[in-house]
Amino acid sequence: MKMKQLLVLVGIGMMSASLMALPDSSGGGGTTTVKDSTIINTNQNVTNTAQDESKINSGIKARGSTIQNSTLMNDNKDVVNTAINRSKINSGIEANDATIKDSTLINTNKNVNNTAVNESTINSGISANSADIKNSTLINDNTNVNNTALEKSKINSGISADGSTIQDSTILNTNKDVNNMAVNGSTINSGVNADNATIKNSTLMNDNQNVNNTAINESKINSGINAEGADVKDSTLINTNKDVNNMARDGSTINSGISVKGATVNNSTIMNDNKNVNNTATNKSEINSGVDLGGN
């Protein structure tokens, strides 16, 4: 499916589940090729929900698509997701397994509440896991966003590019007045998650201001940039934390900055700046609060 200057403005009013879906391999109808195009989605005062088998996206869904020389923009204002039993959510742009070349993806979340519950997940921004990202820009801005997640937990709240190839690209995430939580299975990240990614000649930047994480039983957190197990070459990773509270608890961990444990870092720059940051951790503990290169 080829598109020439497609301009879509959707969603001022009451809607549920995915708002703008480009057909994908898992949902029937084949993958979509978006070339030389602009796709814009706006959600205002939107309530989703979903329940037992769950899912939701609430924005633009481009799973497995080829996006070339195009712009995808999603704007969420006063949006409530939820999900429940098998859970998931995304609330922004989902481009997992996509090929993104010479393109710009922009997502804005303002006054957004996710939740999720039993099997949990959430992302709340841009999800581009296992994607091929080349000469592109991904920007996410979260203001006054509440995640939660619960039993099997996760969250990310920013940009997720797990296992992706990121080349000659820029990834920017901003979190302001963001509350995560997570609970039993726990995790969180709250920034840019690029574990096991290949990052070449690229810039990853995250800015957290007035952010509360938490986590609890199996715990973890990171609150910045997670590039564990990644191959980082000729690149720059920058994270800033101001007025950030972590916590963690029973399984514990935390990092609060940039984690590159198990990664290969070559000819690159890694910078983290923490101001007014409170960690904690408890029982099985750890912490780091800066840049974690691994080791005991």
C-alpha positions in Angstrom: 0.0 0.0 0.0 1.6 3.3 -1.1 0.5 6.6 0.2 1.2 10.1 -1.3 0.8 12.9 1.2 -1.7 11.3 3.6 -2.8 13.7 6.2 -5.0 12.2 8.9 -6.5 14.1 11.9 -8.4 11.8 14.1 -9.8 11.7 17.6 -11.2 14.8 19.2 -13.9 13.2 21.3 -14.6 9.7 22.7 -12.8 6.7 21.1 -11.5 3.3 22.2 -8.5 1.1 21.5 -6.2 1.8 18.5 -6.9 5.0 16.7 -4.9 4.9 13.6 -3.7 1.4 12.6 -1.5 0.7 9.6 -2.1 -3.0 8.7 0.5 -5.4 10.1 1.6 -9.0 9.7 0.0 -10.0 13.0 -3.4 -8.3 12.3 -4.1 -9.5 8.8 -3.9 -7.5 5.6 -0.2 -7.5 5.2 2.4 -4.8 6.1 2.2 -1.2 5.0 4.7 0.9 3.1 4.6 4.6 4.0 6.7 6.7 1.7 7.0 10.5 1.3 4.0 10.9 3.5 2.7 12.7 6.6 0.4 11.0 9.1 -1.0 13.0 12.1 -3.2 11.7 14.9 -4.7 13.7 17.7 -6.4 12.3 20.8 -8.1 14.7 23.2 -10.4 13.5 26.1 -10.1 9.9 25.0 -10.9 6.9 27.2 -9.8 3.4 26.0 -10.1 0.4 28.5 -9.8 -3.1 26.8 -9.9 -5.8 29.6 -9.4 -9.6 29.6 -7.2 -10.4 26.5 -6.3 -6.6 26.5 -4.0 -4.6 24.2 -4.8 -0.8 23.2 -2.4 1.5 21.3 -4.1 4.9 21.3 -2.2 6.7 18.6 -0.5 5.3 15.5 0.2 1.6 15.0 2.8 0.8 12.3 4.0 -2.6 13.4 6.2 -4.2 10.8 5.7 -1.3 8.4 8.3 0.3 6.1 8.4 4.0 6.8 10.6 6.0 4.4 11.1 9.8 4.1 7.9 10.3 6.1 6.6 12.0 9.3 4.4 10.3 11.9 3.0 12.6 14.6 0.8 11.6 17.5 -0.6 14.0 20.2 -2.3 12.6 23.3 -4.0 15.1 25.7 -6.2 14.0 28.7 -6.1 10.3 27.7 -7.0 7.4 30.0 -6.0 3.8 28.8 -6.3 1.0 31.5 -6.1 -2.6 29.8 -6.4 -5.2 32.8 -5.8 -9.0 32.6 -3.5 -10.0 29.7 -2.7 -6.2 29.5 -0.3 -4.2 27.2 -1.1 -0.5 26.1 1.4 1.8 24.3 -0.3 5.2 24.1 1.7 6.8 21.3 3.3 5.3 18.2 3.9 1.6 17.9 6.5 0.7 15.3 7.8 -2.6 16.5 9.6 -4.7 13.8 9.4 -1.7 11.4 11.9 -0.3 9.0 12.3 3.4 9.6 14.5 5.3 7.2 15.0 9.1 6.6 11.9 9.7 8.8 10.6 11.5 11.9 8.4 10.0 14.6 7.0 12.4 17.2 4.8 11.6 20.1 3.5 13.9 22.8 1.7 12.8 26.0 0.1 15.4 28.3 -2.2 14.4 31.2 -2.1 10.7 30.3 -3.0 7.8 32.7 -2.1 4.2 31.6 -2.5 1.4 34.4 -2.3 -2.2 32.8 -2.7 -4.7 35.8 -2.2 -8.5 35.6 0.1 -9.6 32.8 1.0 -5.8 32.4 3.5 -3.9 30.2 2.8 -0.2 29.1 5.3 2.0 27.1 3.6 5.4 26.9 5.6 7.0 24.1 7.2 5.4 21.1 7.7 1.6 20.9 10.2 0.6 18.1 11.5 -2.7 19.4 13.4 -4.9 16.9 13.2 -2.1 14.4 15.7 -1.0 11.8 16.1 2.8 12.3 18.4 4.6 9.9 19.0 8.4 9.5 15.8 9.1 11.5 14.6 11.1 14.5 12.4 9.7 17.3 11.1 12.3 19.8 8.8 11.6 22.8 7.6 14.2 25.3 5.7 13.1 28.5 4.2 15.7 30.8 2.1 14.8 33.8 1.9 11.0 32.9 1.0 8.2 35.3 1.8 4.6 34.4 1.3 2.0 37.2 1.5 -1.7 35.6 1.1 -4.1 38.8 1.5 -7.9 38.9 3.8 -9.1 36.1 4.6 -5.4 35.5 7.1 -3.6 33.2 6.5 0.1 32.0 9.1 2.1 30.0 7.5 5.6 29.7 9.5 7.1 26.9 11.1 5.4 23.9 11.7 1.7 23.7 14.0 0.3 21.0 15.0 -3.1 22.4 17.0 -5.2 20.0 16.8 -2.5 17.3 19.5 -1.3 14.9 19.9 2.5 15.3 22.2 4.1 12.8 22.8 7.8 12.0 19.8 8.6 14.1 18.6 10.8 17.1 16.4 9.5 19.9 15.1 12.1 22.3 12.9 11.6 25.3 11.6 14.0 28.0 9.8 13.1 31.2 8.3 15.9 33.3 6.0 15.2 36.3 5.9 11.5 35.6 4.9 8.7 38.1 5.7 5.1 37.2 5.2 2.4 40.0 5.2 -1.3 38.6 4.9 -3.6 41.7 5.1 -7.5 41.7 7.1 -8.6 38.6 8.4 -5.0 38.4 11.0 -3.4 36.1 10.4 0.3 34.9 13.0 2.3 32.9 11.5 5.8 32.4 13.5 7.1 29.6 15.1 5.4 26.6 15.3 1.6 26.6 17.7 0.2 24.0 19.0 -3.0 25.6 20.6 -5.5 23.1 20.4 -2.8 20.4 23.1 -1.9 17.8 23.7 1.8 18.1 26.0 3.4 15.5 26.8 7.1 14.9 23.7 8.1 16.8 22.6 10.2 19.8 20.3 9.0 22.6 19.2 11.7 25.0 16.8 11.5 28.0 15.7 14.2 30.4 13.8 13.4 33.7 12.4 16.2 35.7 10.3 15.5 38.8 9.9 11.8 38.2 8.9 9.1 40.7 9.6 5.5 40.0 9.0 2.9 42.9 9.0 -0.8 41.5 8.6 -3.1 44.8 8.8 -7.0 44.8 11.0 -8.4 42.0 12.1 -4.7 41.5 14.6 -3.1 39.1 14.1 0.6 37.8 16.8 2.5 35.8 15.4 6.0 35.2 17.4 7.2 32.3 19.0 5.2 29.4 19.1 1.4 29.4 21.6 0.1 26.9 22.5 -3.2 28.6 24.0 -5.7 26.2 24.1 -3.2 23.4 26.7 -2.5 20.7 27.5 1.2 21.0 29.8 2.7 18.4 30.7 6.3 17.5 27.6 7.4 19.5 26.6 9.7 22.4 24.3 8.8 25.3 23.2 11.7 27.6 20.9 11.5 30.6 19.8 14.2 33.0 17.9 13.5 36.3 16.5 16.4 38.3 14.2 15.9 41.4 13.9 12.1 40.8 12.8 9.6 43.4 13.4 5.8 42.8 12.9 3.3 45.7 12.8 -0.4 44.4 12.4 -2.8 47.5 12.6 -6.6 47.9 14.4 -7.9 44.8 15.8 -4.3 44.5 18.4 -2.8 42.0 17.9 0.8 40.7 20.7 2.6 38.6 19.2 6.1 38.0 21.3 7.2 35.0 22.7 5.1 32.2 23.3 1.4 32.3 25.6 -0.2 29.8 26.2 -3.5 31.6 27.4 -6.2 29.2 27.5 -3.7 26.4 30.4 -3.0 23.9 31.1 0.7 23.9 33.6 2.0 21.3 34.6 5.6 20.5 31.5 6.9 22.2 30.5 9.5 24.9 28.4 8.7 27.9 27.2 11.5 30.2 24.9 11.4 33.2 23.9 14.4 35.4 21.9 13.8 38.7 20.6 16.6 40.8 18.3 16.1 43.8 17.9 12.4 43.3 16.8 9.9 46.1 17.4 6.2 45.6 16.7 3.7 48.6 16.5 0.0 47.4 16.2 -2.4 50.6 16.4 -6.1 51.0 18.4 -7.7 48.1 19.6 -4.1 47.3 22.1 -2.6 44.9 21.7 1.0 43.5 24.6 2.8 41.5 23.1 6.3 40.7 25.1 7.3 37.7 26.7 5.2 34.9 26.7 1.4 35.4 29.4 -0.4 33.4 28.7 -3.7 35.1 30.9 -5.8 37.5 30.4 -6.4 41.2 
